[in-house]
C-alpha cells in the first residue's frame, strides 16, 4: 500500500487533494481542512484496504476524500461534529440548555 505510506508523509490538506486529484475550492477547504482530513481518516478506518490492488486502494482514498469534502461543502464543521469538542458542546446544550447570564 504505497499510496497510504505516501499520504502519511503529506503535510497539508492541499497536498492530499493534489495527490489524489480531487478538485476543491479554497474557500470551502480553508475553514474545514482538519475536519475534512479527519472525516477521510474515519471513513478509511472503517474500510478494509488489505489485499486490494494499489489502484483500488488509491480509488478508495480518493473517494473518501471526495465524500468528506462534499460533506463540508454542504454544511459547516459545527454541523458535521467530527471532533469531540463539537459533539460535547451539542450534548451540553441538549442536557443543560443555554447558559443564562
PyMOL commands that set and color helices and strands:
alter all, ss='L'
color gray80, all
select helices_A, chain A and resi 2-8+13-19+26-45+54-74+77-80+84-96
alter helices_A, ss='H'
color red, helices_A
deselect
rebuild
show_as cartoon
